[in-house]
Amino acid sequence: MSGLEVRDLAAGYRRRTVVSGVSTTVDTGGWLGIIGPNGAGKSTLLKAIAGLLGHTGEVLVDGRGLSSLRRRERARTIAYAPQIPQLPAGLTVTDYILLGRTPHLGALGREGQSDLEVVNELLTRLDLTHLAGRSLHTLSGGERQRTVLARSLAQRAGVLLLDEPTTGLDIGHAQSLLDLVDELRAELGTTVVTTLHDLTLAAQYADDLLLLSDGVPAAHGTPAEVLTPEALRTHYAARAAVLHTPDGTPVITPTRDSTPGTG
Ligand SMILES: Nc1ncnc2c1ncn2[C@@H]1O[C@H](COP(=O)(O)OP(=O)(O)OP(=O)(O)O)[C@@H](O)[C@H]1O
């Protein structure tokens, strides 16, 4: 049970406010997608929700303010995978993913069978088993991305914040990752917040979308409500058609201007 509530959050860097006026609720086991053009403030918002960036307003999980939680309890409550992670040198893939289990270890700090089982399952599900003993710095971009996500998933926190989790992943690995996250929310009631540039994937996986534009919420609702051709034109300056799958999920496809002489 880990519902998330954000109340009138504002955050930024030094004296510059980058995001403001964000209020939203994500039910236990729900999935909120944060979308918006480059520089809109998506990563800043996610970092502020994670408690990694000073902010005003409140972030509550099951009604409890995150700032009131001790470090270990907080790590069991909320997990965050950054868009561009800093990876420690010299660790193997397995050791790095095991770090995600730290908030669950007993007084001696030794991992047990259940921790290893969680890690092994993630290695399998994220197609990393063949890389288990490899050093982090030898991984390709997509392999590194999957390893970082595996660590955040190993944390088994009630709230999972993922910043652009599919960046650098091919279409198959992107789907496996999002399917796995979807299963965690169904099986464990994990509450998910992701930023996603791929609007079609965002529409397929998230229950609700929050569109940020210039740091403020410009639209908030179901994917079909938020992803309109007007919204794409206004906030992304994009030419795009919005098609729909039989169940009504929007599919965004860019369209090219057919100006004579430009092909
Ligand atoms: N560490 C920082 N210090 C100062 N300004 C920052 C910092 N990080 C981000 N910004 C600025 O804050 C604004 C929002 O950045 P942010 O990374 O949150 O946007 P975003 O929506 O995630 O963008 P993108 O889609 O390009 O990843 C941008 O103008 C950016 O230049």
The ligand as a MOL file (V3000), in Angstrom:
LIG
                    3D

  0  0  0     0  0            999 V3000
M  V30 BEGIN CTAB
M  V30 COUNTS 31 33 0 0 0
M  V30 BEGIN ATOM
M  V30 1 N 21.7040 21.0180 -12.0140 0
M  V30 2 C 21.1030 22.0440 -12.6250 0
M  V30 3 N 21.4680 23.3130 -12.3780 0
M  V30 4 C 20.8530 24.3670 -12.9920 0
M  V30 5 N 19.8440 24.2360 -13.8880 0
M  V30 6 C 19.4310 22.9790 -14.1680 0
M  V30 7 C 20.0410 21.8260 -13.5580 0
M  V30 8 N 19.4190 20.7200 -14.0480 0
M  V30 9 C 18.4730 21.1670 -14.9130 0
M  V30 10 N 18.4850 22.5150 -14.9880 0
M  V30 11 C 17.6010 23.3480 -15.8110 0
M  V30 12 O 16.2680 23.1570 -15.3720 0
M  V30 13 C 15.3720 23.1480 -16.4940 0
M  V30 14 C 14.5820 21.8450 -16.4760 0
M  V30 15 O 15.4920 20.7720 -16.6640 0
M  V30 16 P 15.0150 19.2530 -16.5670 0
M  V30 17 O 16.2180 18.3950 -16.7270 0
M  V30 18 O 14.1910 19.0880 -15.3560 0
M  V30 19 O 14.0530 19.1600 -17.8370 0
M  V30 20 P 13.4600 17.8810 -18.5770 0
M  V30 21 O 12.0210 18.1980 -18.8410 0
M  V30 22 O 13.7340 16.6510 -17.7990 0
M  V30 23 O 14.2780 17.9130 -19.9370 0
M  V30 24 P 14.7260 16.7800 -20.9990 0
M  V30 25 O 13.4760 16.3110 -21.6700 0
M  V30 26 O 15.5890 17.5520 -21.9350 0
M  V30 27 O 15.4380 15.6970 -20.2410 0
M  V30 28 C 16.2330 23.3150 -17.7350 0
M  V30 29 O 16.2040 24.6780 -18.1050 0
M  V30 30 C 17.6320 22.9400 -17.2700 0
M  V30 31 O 18.6120 23.6540 -17.9910 0
M  V30 END ATOM
M  V30 BEGIN BOND
M  V30 1 1 1 2
M  V30 2 1 2 3
M  V30 3 2 2 7
M  V30 4 2 3 4
M  V30 5 1 4 5
M  V30 6 2 5 6
M  V30 7 1 6 7
M  V30 8 1 6 10
M  V30 9 1 7 8
M  V30 10 2 8 9
M  V30 11 1 9 10
M  V30 12 1 10 11
M  V30 13 1 11 12
M  V30 14 1 11 30
M  V30 15 1 12 13
M  V30 16 1 13 14
M  V30 17 1 13 28
M  V30 18 1 14 15
M  V30 19 1 15 16
M  V30 20 2 16 17
M  V30 21 1 16 18
M  V30 22 1 16 19
M  V30 23 1 19 20
M  V30 24 2 20 21
M  V30 25 1 20 22
M  V30 26 1 20 23
M  V30 27 1 23 24
M  V30 28 2 24 25
M  V30 29 1 24 26
M  V30 30 1 24 27
M  V30 31 1 28 29
M  V30 32 1 28 30
M  V30 33 1 30 31
M  V30 END BOND
M  V30 END CTAB
M  END
